[in-house]
Amino acid sequence: QQISDLAAAESRQMSVKLTDTLAQALDTMSRYDLEDLAVTDEDGRVVNDLRLSEVLAFALKVYGRANGIDE
């Protein structure tokens, strides 16, 4: 069997570039109801992934610092 046999026809991996902004990544996640995105370099190679849970944890940390809340 091939992966294409197992993957849903409408399924596709969305990605963002290393140079894209966090806002662009969140917009893509929201638009396509995704919880993670592949992150690609300038040659289109996957170099990492970005997970919604990581973005939320980062946002909470930044919010806490800005409001004097200890971790």
SVG drawing of the C-alpha trace seen along z (x, -y; Angstrom):
<svg xmlns="http://www.w3.org/2000/svg" viewBox="-12 -45 28 47">
<polyline fill="none" stroke="black" stroke-width="0.4" points="0.0,0.0 1.0,-3.6 0.4,-6.6 -1.9,-8.0 -4.1,-4.9 -4.5,-5.8 -4.7,-9.6 -8.0,-11.2 -8.3,-12.8 -9.1,-16.2 -6.3,-16.0 -3.3,-18.1 -0.4,-19.4 -0.4,-23.2 2.9,-24.9 4.4,-28.3 7.8,-29.6 10.5,-30.5 10.1,-34.1 6.3,-34.2 4.9,-36.1 3.1,-34.5 0.0,-36.3 0.2,-34.6 0.6,-31.2 -2.3,-31.8 -4.5,-33.0 -3.7,-29.8 -4.4,-27.6 -7.7,-29.4 -8.8,-29.4 -8.2,-25.6 -9.0,-24.6 -5.5,-23.2 -3.7,-22.5 -0.2,-22.3 1.7,-23.5 4.8,-22.4 7.5,-25.0 9.6,-25.1 12.9,-26.8 13.6,-28.9 14.0,-25.7 10.6,-24.4 12.1,-21.7 10.3,-21.0 12.6,-22.1 10.1,-22.0 6.5,-22.2 4.4,-24.8 1.7,-23.7 -1.2,-25.7 -0.5,-24.6 3.0,-26.0 1.7,-29.4 -0.8,-29.6 1.8,-28.7 4.1,-31.4 1.2,-34.0 0.3,-33.2 4.0,-33.6 4.3,-37.0 0.9,-38.1 2.1,-37.1 5.3,-39.0 3.5,-42.1 1.1,-42.0 3.6,-41.2 2.3,-37.7 4.8,-35.1 5.0,-31.7"/>
</svg>
